[in-house]
Amino acid sequence: MATTPLVDRTDISGDQNESPFVMHHSDNPGAILVTNPLVGDNYSTWRRAMKMALNAKNKFGFVDGSISKPATISSDYMPWVRCNDLVLSWILNSLSKEIANSVIYASEAHEVWIDLQERFSQGNAARIYQLKKMISDLRQEQNSLAVYFTTLKTFWDELGSYSTVSAYTCGAFKEFHSCQDHEK
């Protein structure tokens, strides 16, 4: 019986300290990073999907502001410009035509990210109310239990994304978290 050789997983892991200025050969301005474009009322899920995609490509710092624009005399200036333009392209590709037209002339990915956040995350109170009502009104009816549970979980997860409670380790937080779980 032949034995399968063991694979050394350290060779596959990649460099954890890779520069955000490095562009992979598959990184191109026409890429679409998320399947559902931002149309306005889906901001929370769009933002989450974009954040995951940009983190995976080591480019989230361009939108959250942690990778700031270097001085024009810096050796990092041109790599920053290339990556910023790439991230801007990815954002534009993930927006509805109307929203994309409203940010097409922005020069920094961070500006666009903040602009979209200010415009589309303002309706949190209304969305929270809507989600709670949808949870309350949801019925299994003819759906399978799996479909019903998946729909319910989707609502609860989105509702949880609006929570502003920090993760404290004290007993009060544990009790609060227990009450939230009980609500579900």
Sequence and secondary structure as in RCSB ss.txt:
>XXXX:A:sequence
MATTPLVDRTDISGDQNESPFVMHHSDNPGAILVTNPLVGDNYSTWRRAMKMALNAKNKFGFVDGSISKPATISS
DYMPWVRCNDLVLSWILNSLSKEIANSVIYASEAHEVWIDLQERFSQGNAARIYQLKKMISDLRQEQNSLAVYFT
TLKTFWDELGSYSTVSAYTCGAFKEFHSCQDHEK
>XXXX:A:secstr
        GGGTS  TT  TT   TT  TT    SS B STTHHHHHHHHHHHHHHTT THHHHSSS    TTST
THHHHHHHHHHHHHHHHHTB HHHHHHHTT S HHHHHHHHHHHHSTTHHHHHHHHHHHHHH   TTS HHHHHH
HHHHHHHHHHHT       SHHHHHHHHHHHHH 
